[in-house]
Every structure is written in C-alpha cells, then in structure tokens.
C-alpha cells in the first residue's frame, strides 16, 4: 500500500519539498493538539467534560460520513451523494422506526449500501465520472426524500426506546461513541487485512498497474462506493437518532464536511494514500475546529474562511504531484 506522503520530484531540496516528505497525518495530529491548546486558552470551558462530550458526538457523525467518503476518494473519485443518502435515510428511518422497531437500522444500512453500489455501477459500467454521477444521484435522493415527506418528521414517542441504540449509554459511555469506534475498527480491518480493501487502494494508487496485476477494477470501485453509501447511512442513522427527527435537507452540510474530514486527516484527493486512521484524526480535528471556533467566539462568516484555508493547506501538503502533469 502506498505511503501516506506526497511524492516530491527528485532533486527538489526546498523546505516545502522536505516538509511534504513527512506523512500527512503528522500535520493533522499537530494541528489537533495545537488547536485544542489554543481553544482551551481562549475559553476554559472548551475542555470541560460537557463540551468534550459534544465534540465527540459531533465527531462520530463526521467519522461515519468521512470513512465512507474515504473509500471513494482513495480510488481517485469522489462521492457527492453523501448528503442525499443521509437525508433519505433519516426520513425513511423516521417513517419505519415505529413499525419495524430495531429492524429499521439494518434496513437503512442496506439502503445506503444499495445506493452506494448504484453509484459505483454508474462510474464503472455507464462510464460517468464520479463527480457528475454522484452529483446527479444526490439530487435525485433529496427529491425522493421530499416525496416521502416534504416536512420534518419527529420520532414517534413509542420509538424512544428503539432510539436508545444510539442515544443510550453503556457504563457511562455513549452508545453513539461506541458505534463510531466499532465502525472505524470494522473498516480499518477491511482496509488493512482484506483483499478487497487492499485492491481499492491499489486501484487508487495506479489503475494501470492494478489492471496488469489482475485486479478487478470495476469490482474494487463498486465496493468502494458501496462502502461510501454505508458510511453515509450510518451517519444518517446517528444524526436522525440524536436529533429525534429526519428531514430532506438534514444531510446537505455533510457533503462538504465529509470531504473536509478526509482531507484534513491527510488522505490525498489524488487517491491511493491515506486511510481510516487519517479519517479518524480528521474527524476529531474537524469537530474540534467547528466547536472551538464557536466557543471562543469566532465570527460565523470568518469560520468558513478559516476552514477553507485549512482545507487548501491540507490538500497542498498531501497532493500527489506525480499523478498530474504540471504545465509550465
């Protein structure tokens, strides 16, 4: 598997080139520590148990959506249907949780897997670029969500016990946090120790060499987008359960947030490098950044500028320049 570093041209001994040789995750970890210290200095309430709990719960949703997005990005693609899947799943979950009970959870995960696999088929069989294919399907899914319910749906009172799967706790630890850790571990194992996980990264690293090595390119990409759909579905379930509601636009913010989570963790947009550990750090960094800027009173409009600047910086650090032709 390719290392989590950007390729530096031979003979380039500049400071920037030297810094880019370091694994991108080091930068993410450094930023996480530095920002936590700065926000804590700016407001002593930042590291209180109450606020840390808010950060962790926010990170769980970002982690689920981000892990799914990671699979599509490491293939060199992107999944812009994440928001549509989250929205549709939240609506379907609210419509079915009362009648199906606990079975509503696997049903929604299955829906996410099917929708993600359909995105992969559009990419590999119909030959539509992932950017266009997922942009289109995302819009379709939001429309379908509106057809199911044009207004917000509240959780039925009798389903409160069912929602404790996410909102409950075990020995004082939130179930949502446990779900996030288990979800991360499952996909970490898939990435590191399964053939399909390694093949997905091989394809993202070098499609031609993967094909020459006998890797089924179409299957690898289909599975990557299926995993992306599963991640979005889990994010939708956690989000709907935490808010006790679902509505057709609930997932819109997570289109860019899921991409930002992956990028901030150091996974390269050019594919083939990064992975689940990077996204875990990226989710924590994203949650800390969003919460910390609010806690210390950074203007909401300036927050978007600072987040955008960080994303550009992270892409610059992790971008694999060997995969693009630089015209001078």
DOLUM-593613 format. One line per 10 residues: their letters; for each residue x, y negated, z negated of N, C-alpha, C. Coordinates in steps of 0.02 Angstrom, whole numbers, plus 50000, padded with zeros to 5 digits. Layout:
<nodes>
A) X,Y,Z,X,Y,Z,X,Y,Z ~ ...
</nodes>
This chain:
<nodes>
XXXXXXXXXX) 50042,50059,50000,50000,50000,50000,50044,49938,50000 ~ 50022,49887,50037,50062,49827,50043,50067,49792,49975 ~ 50124,49760,49964,50134,49724,49902,50094,49660,49902 ~ 50078,49636,49841,50038,49576,49833,50082,49514,49839 ~ 50115,49506,49895,50156,49448,49908,50146,49426,49979 ~ 50158,49363,49992,50154,49338,50060,50220,49350,50096 ~ 50217,49364,50161,50277,49376,50200,50313,49311,50214 ~ 50378,49310,50202,50418,49250,50212,50466,49262,50270 ~ 50468,49217,50320,50513,49226,50376,50585,49235,50354 ~ 50621,49278,50389,50692,49291,50373,50732,49227,50380
XXXXXXXXXX) 50776,49215,50332,50819,49156,50335,50789,49095,50303 ~ 50726,49099,50283,50693,49042,50251,50709,49043,50176 ~ 50754,49000,50154,50775,49000,50085,50749,48939,50047 ~ 50697,48907,50074,50670,48848,50041,50636,48868,49976 ~ 50625,48818,49933,50593,48831,49869,50524,48860,49879 ~ 50487,48833,49928,50419,48858,49941,50421,48931,49962 ~ 50470,48949,50004,50476,49018,50027,50494,49064,49969 ~ 50538,49040,49925,50558,49079,49866,50499,49092,49820 ~ 50459,49040,49809,50401,49046,49766,50350,49094,49796 ~ 50343,49094,49863,50294,49138,49895,50315,49211,49892
XXXXXXXXXX) 50378,49224,49876,50400,49294,49869,50373,49326,49806 ~ 50355,49284,49757,50328,49311,49694,50258,49337,49705 ~ 50239,49392,49672,50170,49417,49678,50119,49363,49660 ~ 50068,49357,49700,50019,49303,49691,49984,49306,49624 ~ 49977,49367,49597,49941,49374,49534,49978,49338,49477 ~ 50045,49330,49483,50082,49294,49432,50058,49221,49427 ~ 50043,49192,49484,50019,49123,49485,49950,49119,49453 ~ 49908,49169,49467,49841,49169,49439,49843,49176,49363 ~ 49886,49221,49339,49893,49230,49267,49920,49167,49233 ~ 49970,49136,49265,49998,49074,49238,49945,49019,49234
XXXXXXXXXX) 49906,49013,49288,49853,48963,49290,49801,48976,49236 ~ 49785,49040,49224,49736,49059,49173,49759,49038,49104 ~ 49823,49051,49089,49850,49033,49023,49854,48957,49015 ~ 49880,48923,49067,49889,48850,49064,49822,48815,49057 ~ 49773,48835,49098,49707,48802,49095,49673,48815,49029 ~ 49679,48875,49003,49649,48890,48938,49678,48845,48883 ~ 49744,48836,48886,49777,48792,48837,49755,48720,48845 ~ 49750,48697,48907,49731,48627,48919,49659,48614,48897 ~ 49613,48660,48914,49543,48650,48896,49534,48655,48820 ~ 49574,48699,48789,49570,48705,48716,49595,48641,48682
XXXXXXXXXX) 49647,48611,48711,49673,48548,48684,49624,48491,48696 ~ 49587,48494,48752,49539,48442,48768,49476,48446,48726 ~ 49458,48507,48705,49398,48515,48663,49407,48578,48621 ~ 49408,48570,48556,49420,48626,48512,49365,48679,48515 ~ 49307,48661,48543,49252,48708,48549,49262,48759,48605 ~ 49313,48747,48646,49322,48791,48705,49337,48863,48685 ~ 49378,48873,48634,49398,48941,48615,49357,48968,48556 ~ 49300,48938,48543,49256,48965,48491,49226,49030,48516 ~ 49206,49074,48470,49178,49139,48489,49117,49131,48533 ~ 49075,49082,48518,49015,49070,48557,49032,49053,48630
XXXXXXXXXX) 49080,49007,48639,49097,48986,48708,49134,49041,48745 ~ 49178,49077,48711,49213,49133,48743,49164,49185,48768 ~ 49111,49197,48729,49059,49244,48749,49024,49221,48813 ~ 49011,49156,48817,48980,49127,48878,49026,49137,48938 ~ 49091,49125,48928,49140,49132,48981,49142,49205,49006 ~ 49143,49252,48960,49148,49322,48978,49086,49346,49015 ~ 49027,49323,48994,48966,49343,49028,48964,49314,49099 ~ 48988,49254,49106,48992,49223,49173,49042,49261,49216 ~ 49098,49282,49185,49150,49318,49221,49125,49386,49246 ~ 49080,49418,49209,49054,49483,49229,49018,49479,49296
XXXXXXXXXX) 48976,49428,49305,48940,49419,49368,48989,49403,49424 ~ 49037,49359,49411,49087,49342,49461,49130,49403,49478 ~ 49144,49445,49428,49185,49504,49439,49149,49554,49484 ~ 49085,49566,49471,49047,49613,49512,49043,49590,49585 ~ 49024,49527,49595,49020,49499,49662,49089,49496,49694 ~ 49140,49478,49654,49208,49471,49680,49238,49538,49699 ~ 49226,49590,49659,49253,49656,49677,49223,49680,49743 ~ 49158,49669,49751,49128,49687,49815,49159,49648,49872 ~ 49167,49582,49863,49196,49540,49915,49268,49559,49930 ~ 49304,49583,49879,49374,49603,49888,49380,49656,49942
XXXXXXXXXX) 49335,49705,49942,49339,49759,49991,49332,49733,50063 ~ 49288,49686,50073,49280,49659,50141,49340,49616,50161 ~ 49367,49578,50113,49423,49533,50128,49487,49572,50141 ~ 49499,49627,50105,49561,49664,50117,49562,49698,50185 ~ 49504,49705,50217,49503,49731,50286,49518,49676,50336 ~ 49524,49614,50313,49534,49558,50357,49469,49526,50377 ~ 49413,49547,50347,49347,49519,50362,49323,49476,50304 ~ 49257,49465,50304,49226,49426,50251,49152,49443,50249 ~ 49122,49439,50190,49051,49455,50182,49013,49394,50157 ~ 48977,49361,50203,48938,49302,50185,48866,49319,50168
XXXXXXXXXX) 48850,49384,50166,48782,49405,50149,48775,49417,50074 ~ 48829,49407,50036,48828,49419,49964,48770,49383,49930 ~ 48762,49320,49946,48708,49281,49915,48640,49309,49932 ~ 48630,49330,49995,48566,49358,50015,48551,49423,49979 ~ 48602,49466,49971,48593,49529,49936,48575,49517,49863 ~ 48612,49471,49830,48598,49455,49760,48526,49430,49752 ~ 48505,49385,49796,48438,49356,49792,48385,49410,49803 ~ 48393,49450,49856,48343,49502,49871,48339,49553,49814 ~ 48397,49573,49789,48398,49622,49734,48364,49594,49672 ~ 48375,49531,49656,48344,49501,49597,48268,49501,49603
XXXXXXXXXX) 48243,49488,49663,48171,49487,49674,48142,49557,49671 ~ 48174,49604,49706,48149,49673,49705,48152,49702,49635 ~ 48205,49686,49598,48212,49711,49530,48154,49687,49486 ~ 48138,49623,49491,48083,49595,49451,48016,49624,49471 ~ 48008,49642,49535,47945,49670,49559,47937,49744,49539 ~ 47992,49778,49530,47989,49851,49518,48006,49872,49447 ~ 48037,49829,49407,48060,49850,49341,48003,49871,49296 ~ 47945,49840,49305,47888,49857,49262,47861,49927,49278 ~ 47856,49944,49343,47827,50008,49363,47878,50065,49363 ~ 47941,50050,49382,47992,50102,49387,48034,50109,49324
XXXXXXXXXX) 48034,50058,49283,48075,50062,49222,48149,50064,49239 ~ 48185,50110,49207,48258,50114,49216,48278,50133,49287 ~ 48231,50165,49324,48247,50185,49393,48255,50125,49440 ~ 48233,50066,49417,48240,50006,49458,48314,49989,49468 ~ 48356,50007,49420,48428,49992,49425,48461,50031,49482 ~ 48457,50098,49483,48488,50135,49539,48456,50118,49606 ~ 48391,50103,49606,48357,50085,49669,48390,50022,49698 ~ 48401,49972,49657,48430,49909,49682,48503,49919,49704 ~ 48540,49961,49668,48609,49975,49689,48609,50011,49757 ~ 48562,50057,49766,48556,50092,49830,48538,50044,49886
XXXXXXXXXX) 48494,49996,49872,48476,49946,49923,48538,49905,49942 ~ 48578,49886,49892,48639,49849,49907,48688,49889,49949 ~ 48694,49955,49934,48739,49998,49973,48716,50004,50045 ~ 48651,50012,50056,48624,50019,50123,48634,49954,50163 ~ 48620,49897,50131,48628,49833,50165,48702,49820,50182 ~ 48746,49838,50136,48818,49829,50149,48841,49874,50206 ~ 48817,49936,50206,48836,49982,50260,48810,49957,50327 ~ 48751,49927,50328,48723,49899,50389,48768,49843,50415 ~ 48795,49802,50370,48842,49751,50391,48903,49782,50424 ~ 48928,49836,50395,48985,49871,50424,48971,49898,50493
XXXXXXXXXX) 48911,49924,50503,48892,49950,50569,48889,49894,50621 ~ 48864,49836,50601,48863,49779,50648,48934,49760,50668 ~ 48980,49767,50621,49050,49750,50635,49084,49802,50678 ~ 49075,49866,50662,49114,49919,50694,49081,49948,50756 ~ 49015,49949,50757,48979,49980,50814,48953,49928,50864 ~ 48922,49876,50837,48895,49824,50881,48950,49774,50901 ~ 49006,49776,50864,49064,49734,50878,49051,49660,50869 ~ 49014,49643,50817,49003,49573,50799,49051,49555,50743 ~ 49089,49501,50749,49136,49482,50696,49100,49476,50629 ~ 49135,49496,50576,49104,49498,50509,49077,49430,50488
XXXXXXXXXX) 49111,49376,50506,49088,49309,50487,49018,49297,50514 ~ 49007,49311,50578,48942,49299,50610,48890,49350,50587 ~ 48910,49414,50585,48864,49467,50566,48835,49456,50496 ~ 48879,49443,50448,48855,49436,50379,48821,49369,50367 ~ 48840,49318,50405,48805,49254,50400,48733,49264,50422 ~ 48723,49302,50476,48656,49316,50501,48616,49359,50453 ~ 48645,49413,50430,48608,49458,50385,48592,49424,50318 ~ 48638,49381,50295,48625,49345,50234,48562,49302,50240 ~ 48555,49267,50296,48496,49226,50308,48433,49268,50312 ~ 48439,49326,50345,48381,49371,50351,48359,49395,50282
XXXXXXXXXX) 48407,49413,50240,48390,49440,50174,48357,49387,50130 ~ 48379,49325,50135,48346,49271,50097,48274,49264,50121 ~ 48263,49268,50186,48195,49263,50213,48151,49321,50189 ~ 48179,49381,50187,48142,49439,50162,48125,49429,50088 ~ 48172,49401,50051,48159,49388,49980,48101,49339,49972 ~ 48099,49288,50015,48043,49240,50014,47977,49274,50031 ~ 47979,49323,50077,47918,49359,50095,47892,49400,50037 ~ 47938,49429,49998,47917,49466,49939,47888,49420,49886 ~ 47920,49362,49877,47895,49314,49828,47924,49245,49843 ~ 47882,49198,49864,47907,49131,49881,47923,49089,49819
XXXXXXXXXX) 47906,49115,49760,47921,49078,49698,47958,49123,49649 ~ 47984,49093,49597,48022,49130,49547,47978,49181,49511 ~ 48007,49239,49498,47972,49292,49463,48002,49300,49393 ~ 47960,49300,49343,47983,49310,49274,47977,49384,49256 ~ 48021,49406,49213,48020,49476,49191,47957,49490,49151 ~ 47920,49543,49169,47860,49562,49130,47880,49577,49058 ~ 47835,49559,49011,47851,49567,48940,47866,49640,48923 ~ 47830,49687,48954,47840,49757,48937,47905,49786,48964 ~ 47941,49746,49005,48005,49770,49033,48065,49745,48993 ~ 48052,49708,48938,48107,49680,48898,48153,49736,48874
XXXXXXXXXX) 48125,49792,48853,48165,49848,48829,48209,49875,48885 ~ 48182,49878,48946,48222,49902,49003,48280,49856,49017 ~ 48269,49791,49010,48322,49742,49023,48378,49745,48971 ~ 48365,49780,48916,48417,49787,48864,48477,49827,48890 ~ 48469,49861,48947,48526,49894,48979,48582,49844,48991 ~ 48563,49783,49008,48611,49729,49019,48616,49683,48959 ~ 48559,49667,48929,48558,49615,48877,48571,49642,48807 ~ 48572,49707,48799,48584,49736,48733,48659,49736,48717 ~ 48676,49771,48663,48746,49775,48642,48759,49841,48608 ~ 48822,49861,48608,48844,49923,48575,48900,49904,48528
XXXXXXXXXX) 48889,49916,48463,48939,49899,48412,48961,49826,48417 ~ 48913,49783,48433,48928,49712,48437,48957,49688,48502 ~ 48969,49735,48549,48996,49717,48615,48939,49716,48666 ~ 48933,49661,48702,48879,49653,48751,48881,49707,48804 ~ 48822,49735,48820,48817,49785,48872,48840,49758,48940 ~ 48827,49694,48951,48848,49663,49015,48924,49666,49022 ~ 48959,49654,48967,49032,49657,48968,49055,49729,48981 ~ 49022,49777,48950,49039,49848,48960,49027,49868,49033 ~ 48971,49844,49061,48956,49859,49132,49011,49832,49176 ~ 49034,49770,49162,49087,49740,49202,49152,49780,49200
XXXXXXXXXX) 49171,49803,49140,49232,49842,49133,49226,49909,49168 ~ 49170,49943,49160,49159,50008,49193,49160,50000,49269 ~ 49127,49947,49293,49125,49934,49365,49195,49923,49392 ~ 49234,49884,49355,49304,49871,49375,49344,49936,49377 ~ 49338,49977,49325,49377,50039,49322,49359,50087,49378 ~ 49295,50092,49394,49273,50137,49448,49306,50117,49514 ~ 49304,50053,49530,49331,50032,49594,49408,50027,49593 ~ 49436,50018,49534,49509,50021,49529,49533,50092,49545 ~ 49498,50142,49519,49514,50212,49534,49505,50227,49608 ~ 49451,50202,49637,49439,50212,49708,49496,50182,49749
XXXXXXXXXX) 49516,50121,49730,49570,50087,49767,49636,50125,49763 ~ 49654,50146,49703,49721,50174,49692,49726,50249,49706 ~ 49672,50286,49693,49680,50359,49691,49636,50398,49740 ~ 49601,50364,49785,49560,50400,49834,49585,50384,49905 ~ 49571,50430,49950,49592,50421,50020,49557,50362,50051 ~ 49492,50355,50039,49455,50301,50071,49479,50233,50046 ~ 49496,50229,49982,49521,50166,49955,49587,50146,49987 ~ 49633,50194,49992,49698,50180,50023,49689,50163,50097 ~ 49644,50199,50131,49634,50186,50203,49608,50116,50216 ~ 49564,50092,50172,49537,50025,50180,49593,49973,50177
XXXXXXXXXX) 49639,49982,50131,49695,49936,50125,49744,49944,50184 ~ 49753,50006,50207,49797,50017,50265,49769,49981,50327 ~ 49704,49986,50336,49672,49953,50394,49682,49878,50390 ~ 49673,49850,50331,49683,49778,50323,49754,49756,50332 ~ 49801,49801,50315,49872,49785,50322,49894,49786,50395 ~ 49873,49838,50431,49894,49845,50502,49845,49893,50536 ~ 49799,49865,50575,49748,49906,50608,49779,49954,50657 ~ 49826,49930,50697,49856,49973,50749,49893,50032,50718 ~ 49934,50020,50668,49971,50074,50636,49924,50122,50601 ~ 49869,50097,50573,49820,50140,50541,49789,50187,50593
XXXXXXXXXX) 49773,50160,50651,49743,50200,50704,49792,50253,50729 ~ 49854,50233,50737,49905,50281,50759,49917,50335,50707 ~ 49903,50319,50644,49913,50368,50590,49852,50414,50581 ~ 49801,50403,50622,49742,50446,50619,49688,50422,50572 ~ 49692,50360,50547,49641,50334,50502,49578,50317,50542 ~ 49521,50336,50517,49457,50319,50549,49441,50246,50532 ~ 49456,50201,50578,49450,50129,50566,49377,50111,50551 ~ 49331,50137,50592,49261,50119,50583,49235,50142,50515 ~ 49252,50202,50495,49228,50228,50430,49257,50186,50373 ~ 49320,50168,50378,49351,50128,50325,49316,50060,50317
XXXXXXXXXX) 49302,50027,50373,49269,49962,50370,49197,49969,50347 ~ 49163,50021,50370,49094,50032,50348,49090,50041,50272 ~ 49137,50081,50246,49138,50093,50174,49156,50029,50135 ~ 49202,49990,50164,49221,49927,50130,49161,49881,50123 ~ 49121,49875,50175,49063,49831,50171,49007,49862,50130 ~ 49004,49928,50127,48956,49960,50083,48974,49945,50010 ~ 49038,49948,49993,49060,49931,49926,49044,49858,49910 ~ 49050,49815,49961,49034,49745,49951,48960,49737,49934 ~ 48917,49774,49969,48846,49772,49954,48830,49797,49884 ~ 48866,49849,49863,48855,49875,49795,48876,49822,49743
XXXXXXXXXX) 48932,49789,49755,48954,49737,49708,48904,49681,49703 ~ 48876,49660,49760,48826,49607,49759,48763,49629,49723 ~ 48743,49692,49733,48684,49718,49700,48692,49720,49624 ~ 48750,49742,49601,48763,49744,49528,48763,49673,49500 ~ 48793,49626,49537,48793,49556,49516,48721,49530,49511 ~ 48680,49548,49561,48610,49527,49560,48571,49555,49502 ~ 48584,49619,49484,48551,49650,49428,48570,49617,49362 ~ 48634,49605,49352,48657,49573,49291,48630,49502,49286 ~ 48632,49466,49341,48608,49396,49342,48533,49393,49327 ~ 48494,49435,49361,48422,49435,49350,48404,49456,49279
XXXXXXXXXX) 48440,49505,49253,48427,49528,49185,48444,49475,49133 ~ 48500,49440,49144,48520,49388,49097,48473,49329,49098 ~ 48446,49313,49157,48401,49255,49162,48328,49274,49155 ~ 48314,49339,49150,48245,49364,49145,48202,49340,49203 ~ 48233,49333,49261,48196,49310,49319,48234,49325,49383 ~ 48198,49321,49438,48229,49329,49504,48194,49283,49553 ~ 48232,49254,49599,48202,49211,49649,48246,49210,49712 ~ 48219,49190,49769,48253,49198,49834,48316,49158,49844 ~ 48331,49110,49800,48392,49070,49809,48441,49079,49751 ~ 48429,49128,49709,48470,49136,49649,48543,49154,49666
XXXXXXXXXX) 48553,49184,49725,48620,49206,49743,48659,49159,49786 ~ 48629,49103,49805,48663,49058,49852,48732,49035,49829 ~ 48738,49018,49765,48801,48992,49739,48856,49044,49740 ~ 48837,49108,49742,48888,49161,49738,48918,49179,49806 ~ 48895,49149,49859,48927,49160,49924,48999,49134,49921 ~ 49006,49071,49902,49073,49041,49897,49108,49062,49833 ~ 49070,49071,49779,49101,49090,49715,49135,49157,49720 ~ 49105,49204,49756,49136,49271,49762,49201,49267,49802 ~ 49201,49225,49854,49262,49216,49894,49315,49181,49852 ~ 49294,49129,49815,49342,49092,49773,49372,49138,49719
XXXXXXXXXX) 49332,49182,49691,49356,49229,49640,49411,49273,49668 ~ 49401,49298,49729,49450,49342,49761,49514,49303,49776 ~ 49506,49243,49805,49563,49203,49825,49603,49179,49764 ~ 49569,49157,49711,49604,49133,49652,49644,49188,49618 ~ 49622,49251,49627,49659,49307,49599,49721,49325,49639 ~ 49727,49298,49699,49787,49310,49739,49780,49359,49795 ~ 49720,49384,49809,49709,49428,49866,49711,49386,49930 ~ 49750,49408,49978,49760,49368,50039,49700,49373,50086 ~ 49678,49317,50113,49623,49316,50161,49641,49352,50226 ~ 49706,49362,50238,49729,49396,50298,49724,49472,50291
XXXXXXXXXX) 49706,49497,50232,49694,49568,50223,49755,49608,50205 ~ 49743,49667,50176,49796,49715,50163,49832,49708,50097 ~ 49823,49653,50061,49858,49643,49997,49808,49620,49944 ~ 49828,49631,49881,49784,49612,49826,49748,49672,49798 ~ 49689,49663,49772,49651,49719,49746,49610,49702,49685 ~ 49589,49755,49650,49542,49747,49595,49572,49709,49535 ~ 49635,49721,49520,49667,49686,49464,49669,49611,49478 ~ 49687,49594,49540,49687,49523,49560,49618,49492,49550 ~ 49566,49528,49570,49499,49501,49565,49476,49494,49493 ~ 49498,49540,49450,49483,49534,49379,49513,49470,49351
XXXXXXXXXX) 49575,49456,49367,49607,49394,49344,49573,49334,49376 ~ 49555,49341,49440,49521,49286,49475,49453,49270,49444 ~ 49416,49322,49423,49351,49311,49391,49359,49274,49325 ~ 49409,49294,49286,49422,49260,49222,49443,49188,49234 ~ 49486,49178,49284,49510,49111,49299,49452,49066,49323 ~ 49409,49094,49366,49352,49056,49392,49305,49038,49335 ~ 49290,49086,49290,49245,49073,49235,49273,49021,49187 ~ 49338,49026,49172,49372,48978,49129,49371,48909,49160 ~ 49385,48906,49224,49387,48842,49259,49319,48808,49259 ~ 49266,48846,49276,49199,48817,49279,49176,48794,49210
XXXXXXXXXX) 49186,48837,49160,49164,48821,49092,49207,48765,49062 ~ 49273,48769,49071,49318,48721,49040,49307,48651,49066 ~ 49297,48643,49131,49286,48576,49159,49223,48545,49131 ~ 49172,48587,49119,49110,48561,49090,49120,48543,49016 ~ 49155,48586,48980,49166,48575,48908,49205,48511,48894 ~ 49256,48498,48936,49297,48438,48924,49268,48376,48957 ~ 49212,48384,48993,49177,48327,49020,49200,48302,49088 ~ 49229,48347,49129,49248,48327,49196,49186,48315,49238 ~ 49184,48260,49274,49127,48242,49316,49109,48300,49363 ~ 49045,48314,49370,49022,48371,49409,49045,48367,49481
XXXXXXXXXX) 49048,48307,49509,49070,48299,49578,49145,48311,49584 ~ 49182,48289,49534,49254,48299,49534,49271,48373,49525 ~ 49229,48409,49489,49240,48481,49479,49246,48518,49545 ~ 49203,48503,49592,49205,48536,49657,49269,48520,49694 ~ 49294,48459,49686,49356,48439,49719,49415,48478,49689 ~ 49417,48483,49623,49471,48519,49590,49470,48593,49607 ~ 49410,48622,49609,49404,48693,49628,49427,48704,49700 ~ 49407,48658,49744,49428,48664,49814,49503,48658,49822 ~ 49534,48614,49784,49607,48606,49787,49642,48669,49763 ~ 49616,48701,49711,49646,48762,49686,49640,48819,49737
XXXXXXXXXX) 49583,48822,49770,49573,48875,49820,49623,48866,49878 ~ 49631,48804,49901,49679,48790,49955,49749,48809,49934 ~ 49767,48792,49872,49834,48809,49846,49844,48884,49844 ~ 49793,48920,49820,49799,48993,49815,49804,49026,49883 ~ 49767,49001,49932,49771,49028,50000,49841,49015,50028 ~ 49867,48956,50016,49935,48939,50040,49987,48986,50011 ~ 49978,49004,49948,50026,49048,49915,50022,49119,49941 ~ 49960,49145,49949,49951,49216,49965,49946,49230,50039 ~ 49940,49180,50081,49928,49190,50152,49987,49227,50185 ~ 49971,49279,50222,50023,49318,50257,50035,49288,50325
XXXXXXXX) 50088,49249,50331,50101,49213,50393,50127,49258,50449 ~ 50143,49320,50433,50166,49366,50485,50109,49389,50528 ~ 50046,49378,50506,49988,49403,50543,49958,49350,50589 ~ 49987,49291,50589,49962,49238,50632,50018,49210,50673 ~ 50003,49188,50731,50053,49158,50775,50056,49084,50760 ~ 50112,49059,50740,50120,48989,50724,50146,48953,50786 ~ 50106,48906,50809,50125,48868,50868,50155,48802,50847 ~ 50215,48791,50869,50249,48727,50851,50249,48680,50910
</nodes>
